[in-house]
Amino acid sequence: MALDEIGRLTPSPLYLPAGHDRRLQTLMQVLAENPAETRRLDELARRCGASPRTMERLFRAETGMSFQQWRTRLRLLEAINRLGEGESSAAVAYSLGYRSSAFVATFRRHFGKPPQSFIRESDTHER
């Protein structure tokens, strides 16, 4: 059945799910406005009027991801935007709060290739 096939699909690594709960949306907005935000979940949750446990439950229930997974994906998507605009991997890494080697390792783990290879291949596919 087609619905069974759809149910087995995995989301694209370029997909960043959103939430519906207003507290979750507030936290997501804070992070979207500053992907390099370094405050921990307990600090951010208080700002949104919820406990860290509540926020973690909301992330899992509404996005299928943990807070940390969601934040990492947000940062990686921001990195793709900046790399596509010509910024160097090192500059992007530092601006998003990573050491360069940690950024490359995280990027490779998520997308299966280092940042510059990913961008080159994306540029090739767009032509």
Buried (B, 14 or more C-beta within 10 A) or exposed (E): EEEEEEEEEEEEEEEBEEBEBEBBBBBBEBBBEEBEBEEEBEEBBEEBEBBBEBBBBBBBEBBEBEBEBBBBBBBBBBBBEBBEEEBEBBEBBBBBEBEBEEBBEBBBEBBEEBBEEBBEEEEEEEE
